[in-house]
Amino acid sequence: MKPKALIAALCASSLFAACADTGGIAPHRKPVEISSLDGGRVLSASLPAAGWPQERWWTTFGDAQLDALVARAVAGNPSLKLAMDRVEQARAAAEGAESAIGWDQDIEALSRRTHYSANHIFPAPLGGGSFWENQANLKLRYAFDLWGGDRAAWDSALGRERASELEARTARLALESAVVRAYVNYALACELHHELQAEVEQRQQIIDITLELRAAGMVAELQLSQVKAQLPLLKARLDASQSAIDRARYALAALAGEGPGAGESLKAPELALDRAIELPQAAPAMLIGRRPDVVAHRWRVEAASRGIDAVQARFYPNVDLHALIGLQSLSFNKFLLADSAAWEVGPAVSLPIFRGDELRAQLHGQTAAFDAAVDAYDASVIAALHEAADALSQRRSAEAQAQDTNEAVAAAQRAFDQAHAGFKAGLTGYLDVLQAQTALFLAREALVRSSAQRLASQAALMQALGGGFDPAEEPAGEVWSSVAKHADAPPPATETTRNGSAS
């Protein structure tokens, strides 16, 4: 072997001999395989081939006031602002990790009066004298990053940044859904108030007819008193319904990050309660890629995986190049002269020989963080499937209930019309009219509630289906690129294969 080759081999052997022992520390978790989860009949059923939710999905409800409320909430809700603040924190951390890659430079300057010992290494006249020490230096450092640790740390920070962005997107979706559901409650309160007003008016009409019949001697005073007795109770319910409207307005103002007074200016909703809304084909694998919360957890797993790579790189020797160039002088009048120039350059080698326990503790902590991220991802996948199944089931139930209550209202209306006409003609008693009226308003109230439930379930379904999140925004094919090294699991199925980089 040639001397140069022998020296290189010996140097390499020495470097690797200086590596710290990882102690066999490794993660214990792997991400769940989507194909192993049974979506059940609800998610596997054949649904209309409608498109997935659009980003502004609530506009399909056809209410401009609702659109404005959602916009105000997104702009002013404190909780959403807090989520965006976390995004900025993660972005700053990623910028800091990026700055550790490649060149690092610094400038230092000093001017100080120093007295040198006469009994130290410097002879007279420096020893025993006092002088001004003046320096201005440019320091340079280049990190070779031989084992990719700095790049892995940057990738990990970028993963956490993207996860924070998606968590903010999830918070925004939850806020949008909460505003829509609160607005549906507001619409429900207004509709119930309107129905009670109509019931009070009709009850007053029955009282007026009963008064006419009493004057004609066709009914007794007891019957008139019984008819009148129901009216105060209805008026009490009407007052309570106004309070429900006020509370719904205040809730909407709070979601928008505004005071209660902002809710008092809201008009009556104009929701299209009977609008037909198609459902997309919600296969489990397609659903997972459209949930920003699930994708955020996926990025957390990737970030933790790259964090393991960053820690593992510290087990190997590292080499940096250090350089300095500047001016140094013990007097002001010579500071800017050419012969005051000074420089130095050379490598700096760090050997982790005596840091084994510390590095193994760091690796143990990072692998535990990876396992926790995988567990959180698995939990989010299962929760996403269950939320979608629940929302689809509730949506279908609300549709069926709306159809049944429509039929009930039509039947109750016919019965009331017949009883009312007979009562005016003196052919039926007031009890028949009261019973028919009570049945009619109960049916109308059920219809209003089922319509509100239908819209609320639609809002929940839109949230469960990702609220318009586009999986094309994510480089899904690469998100799991480093995870496979630490957990033997295939990447989850997605709608399409896309190219991209996790970093």
JOZISUL-V369544 format. One record per run of one state. SS is the DSSP state (helix for helix, strand for strand, loop for the rest). FROM is the first residue (numbers start at 1). TO is the last residue. If there is no record, write none. Layout:
ss: <SS SS>
from: <FROM FROM>
to: <TO TO>
//
This chain:
ss: <loop helix loop helix loop helix loop strand loop helix loop helix loop helix loop strand loop strand loop helix loop helix loop helix loop strand loop helix loop helix loop strand loop helix loop helix strand loop helix loop helix loop helix loop helix loop helix loop helix loop>
from: <1 3 18 34 37 40 45 50 51 57 62 64 77 78 100 102 116 130 144 149 216 221 256 260 265 280 281 284 290 292 314 318 330 332 335 338 341 351 352 355 356 425 430 465 471 474 476 480 483 487>
to: <2 17 33 36 39 44 49 50 56 61 63 76 77 99 101 115 129 143 148 215 220 255 259 264 279 280 283 289 291 313 317 329 331 334 337 340 350 351 354 355 424 429 464 470 473 475 479 482 486 503>
//
